Amino acid sequence: MRVVILDYGVGNLYSIKHSLIRVGANPEISYEIRAPLDALILPGVGNFVAASKLLKRLSHVLEELKETGLPIMGICLGMQLFFESSEEGEGQGLGFLKGRIVRLPSNVKVPQIGWNVVEVKSYHEIVEGLSNEFWAYFVHSYYPQTKSTSTTIAETEYGIRFPSIVAEKNVVGTQFHPEKSSSAGFAILKNFLRMCRA
């Protein structure tokens, strides 16, 4: 099974790689997307606009892979890039999911850094075996504002309720960092690997 962590210039690639190894995968970090491929992970930390420009060269390839049903996971900024646009600037997202990225409210400390509760709201295989509430580790200033509630799998409260896990068929994303989220995070990564084997 070939699981690729896409290196497009942003992200904590090696902590994700080590976590995937820990749950039984043999991942590789790559600048390019080459077949054959069983799954793809988009990490990301930083600015939406800068990241969207870096990812633009691969947008058509990513769209084609999505249409084939290939499991694709976005983590933090990687997940935000699945959406259409962001308040952070003029960058264009991949448009895999309908909605935009907006800033956390001013009545809380931004960025949110640390542990918070994730509440599962609807079933998707990415949350198989997890309790209805679990703790996860967040580092972010923006969050997804979805156009359809059907893509929201779990929510978190931080000044406002926001989607912290989103999914639509083979595309899944977490606003938190599963690689930093202890047993719950490892369970999510294991579930993603199961999607690859389905």
Secondary structure, 3 states (H helix, E strand, C coil): CCEEEECCCCCCHHHHHHHHHHCCCCCEEECCCCCCCCEEEECCCCCHHHHHHHHHHHHHHHHHHHHHCCCEEEECHHHHCCCCEECCEEEECCCCCCEEEEECCCCCCCCEEEEEEEEECCCCHHHCCCCCEEEEEEEECEEEEECCHHHEEEEEECCCEEEEEEEECCEEEECCCHHHCHHHHHHHHHHHHHHHHC
